[in-house]
């Protein structure tokens, strides 16, 4: 689909060649610019979702348990955004 995950990645003694390409890209100037945008786009959204559903700190430990709660919160947030868009469209149509 043309997406590429940019995240911190390290080089180890026996790092495979395909992973080395990811390490080189992450450490490049372009990779660092792209990764720095995470703090202005993704992090505020996650903080907003956590504050709306009051799940800060997440009440469970471990990736599997926490990811379920976070994914559910993101789904609910998307449903709320969708409903708000539908309600505003209905309101706008009724006012005309």
C-alpha positions in Angstrom: 0.0 0.0 0.0 3.0 2.3 0.0 3.3 2.8 3.8 6.6 2.4 5.6 6.9 2.4 9.4 9.6 4.7 10.7 10.7 3.8 14.2 13.9 3.6 16.2 15.8 0.6 15.1 19.3 -0.6 16.0 22.1 -2.3 14.2 23.3 -5.6 15.8 26.2 -7.8 15.0 24.1 -10.3 13.0 21.5 -7.8 11.6 20.0 -9.1 8.4 20.6 -7.0 5.2 16.9 -6.0 4.8 16.9 -4.7 8.4 20.1 -2.8 7.8 18.4 -0.8 5.1 15.8 0.2 7.6 18.5 1.2 10.1 20.3 3.3 7.5 17.0 5.0 6.5 16.0 5.7 10.1 19.5 7.2 10.8 19.5 9.3 7.6 18.5 13.0 7.7 15.2 12.3 5.9 14.3 9.4 8.3 15.0 11.7 11.3 12.8 14.5 9.8 9.9 12.0 9.2 10.3 10.5 12.7 10.4 14.0 14.3 6.9 14.7 12.9 5.5 11.9 15.1 5.7 14.3 18.1 3.5 16.8 16.3 0.9 14.4 14.9 0.6 11.0 16.5 1.6 11.7 20.2 -1.0 14.5 20.7 -3.8 12.3 19.2 -2.9 9.5 21.6 -2.8 11.9 24.5 -6.2 13.3 23.5 -7.8 9.8 23.2 -6.3 8.8 26.6 -7.7 12.0 28.2 -11.2 11.6 26.7 -11.6 8.0 27.9 -9.6 8.6 31.1 -7.2 5.7 30.5 -4.0 7.4 31.6 -2.3 5.5 33.0 -3.5 2.4 31.2 -5.0 0.1 34.0 -3.2 -3.1 32.8 0.3 -4.2 32.1 1.7 -5.9 29.0 1.4 -5.1 25.3 -1.4 -7.6 24.6 -3.7 -6.4 27.3 -2.9 -2.7 26.9 -3.2 -2.8 23.1 -6.8 -4.1 23.4 -7.8 -1.2 25.5 -6.1 1.4 23.3 -7.5 -0.1 20.1 -11.0 -0.1 21.6 -10.6 3.6 22.7 -9.4 4.5 19.2 -12.4 2.7 17.6 -14.8 4.5 20.0 -13.1 7.8 19.2 -13.5 7.2 15.4 -17.2 6.4 16.0 -17.6 9.6 17.9 -16.0 11.7 15.1 -18.2 9.9 12.5 -21.3 10.6 14.6 -20.3 14.3 15.0 -19.9 14.6 11.3 -23.3 13.0 10.6 -25.1 15.2 13.2 -23.5 18.4 11.8 -24.5 17.5 8.3 -28.1 16.8 9.4 -28.2 20.1 11.4 -26.8 22.1 8.4 -29.4 20.6 6.1 -32.2 21.3 8.5 -31.2 25.0 8.9 -31.3 25.6 5.1 
